[in-house]
C-alpha cells in the first residue's frame, strides 16, 4: 500500500422486504437489492442511509451494512472499529 493510501475495509450494502417485522427472513431472495460494495464504512453508511430513506414508507423494507473485511480476514486486529 502506497504512503497516504487508505486501507480498504470493504462493506456490502443490500436490502430487501422482510416477511414480518419481527424476523430477518426475506420475502423474496431473488428481489434483494444489492446496492454495492464500498471501500469504507463512511461511504457504505451514506449509501445505506440513502436507500433506507427512499423506502421509509414500506415498514417491511430493510437495508443492511455487512462488514466484509471482517469476514475476509477475521483475525486482523489492525482493522478500524467501524
Rosetta blueprint (number, residue, H / E / L):
1 X L
2 X L
3 X L
4 X L
5 X L
6 X L
7 X L
8 X L
9 X L
10 X L
11 X E
12 X E
13 X E
14 X E
15 X E
16 X E
17 X E
18 X E
19 X L
20 X L
21 X L
22 X L
23 X L
24 X L
25 X L
26 X E
27 X L
28 X L
29 X H
30 X H
31 X H
32 X L
33 X E
34 X E
35 X E
36 X E
37 X E
38 X E
39 X L
40 X L
41 X H
42 X H
43 X H
44 X H
45 X H
46 X H
47 X H
48 X H
49 X H
50 X H
51 X H
52 X H
53 X H
54 X H
55 X L
56 X L
57 X L
58 X L
59 X L
60 X L
61 X E
62 X E
63 X E
64 X E
65 X E
66 X E
67 X E
68 X H
69 X H
70 X H
71 X H
72 X H
73 X L
74 X L
75 X L
76 X L
77 X L
78 X L
79 X L
80 X L
81 X L
82 X L
